[in-house]
């Protein structure tokens, strides 16, 4: 085989290999959450995990029977949250918030967070790179 053929094949293989990484990294959003099941939860902020690759907001709300139910909303990374104007200091434990997103497929009390309404403002925090779809679909 000629050296140019080997180099061309190596380049094509490398391009295919490295181009699929971003796709594989975000497949769980669609596998884990039902985009046809939007939800909104109003409750008390109990914990904010400002971590990579995804943050998590824990909220206590009341279930149909009046008992306390804890929901966990997955957010984007801290860098993505900050890009949308959110800071870790915006999340005050004990404050009332309204979270909107998409419920987990498995029926658990988990969701992919899309927006949060604080007492004084609303903010968006899409979880995946499909922002336009979610924001326009609101």
TAGIJO-V689506 format. One record per backbone hydrogen bond with DSSP energy under -1.0 kcal/mol. NH is the residue of the N-H (numbers start at 1). CO is the residue of the C=O. If there is no record, write none. Layout:
# TAGIJO-V689506
nh:co
NH:CO
NH:CO
This chain:
# TAGIJO-V689506
nh:co
6:2
7:3
8:4
9:5
10:6
11:7
12:8
13:9
14:10
15:11
16:12
17:13
18:14
19:15
24:20
25:21
31:27
32:28
33:29
34:103
37:34
39:101
41:99
43:97
44:60
45:95
46:58
47:58
49:56
51:49
55:76
56:49
57:73
58:47
59:71
60:44
61:69
63:67
66:63
69:61
71:59
72:109
73:57
74:111
75:55
81:77
82:78
83:79
85:82
86:81
90:87
91:88
92:90
94:45
95:92
97:43
98:117
99:41
100:115
101:39
102:112
103:37
104:110
105:32
107:104
110:108
111:72
112:102
113:74
114:100
115:100
116:123
117:98
118:121
123:116
125:114
134:130
135:131
136:132
137:133
138:135
